[in-house]
Amino acid sequence: MSTDNMSMGKRVLREIGMVAKESVRATYRKEWELGFDDAAQTCLGVLSEAADELRTKMKTGNLSKQEQPLLARLEELEEEMGKRLQSAWEAEPAVEALPQPSVSRH
C-alpha cells in the first residue's frame, strides 16, 4: 500500500470523525435545549400559579393586606426569573459540558 493511499485513508477517517463529532454536539445541543425549556417552564409555572391564585383573589376583592406584598413579590420574582432564564438561554453551553468523543488509535 502506498503512502498516498494511507494518507488518503487517514484524511477520510479524520473527516468522518469531524462529522461524527459535530453530529454528537448537535444532538447534545438539541437535548440541552429541550431540557432547559422544560426546566424554565417549570420554574416560571410555579411562580405564575402562585401569583395567579392571588390575582384571582384580588379581582374578587378578597386579597388580604398581608397577601398584597406577597403578590407584588411574586410578580417581581416572575420578572427576574424570566430575565435570568432568557440570559441563560442566550448563553451557549460550555464546551467542556459537551460530550467529547473518545479517540481510539490503531
Buried (B, 14 or more C-beta within 10 A) or exposed (E): EEEEEEEEEEEEEEEEEEEEBEEBBEEBEEEBEEEBEEEBEEBBEBBBEBBEEBBEBEEEEEBEEEBEEBBEEBBEBBEEBBEEBEEEEEEEBEEEEBEEEEEEEE
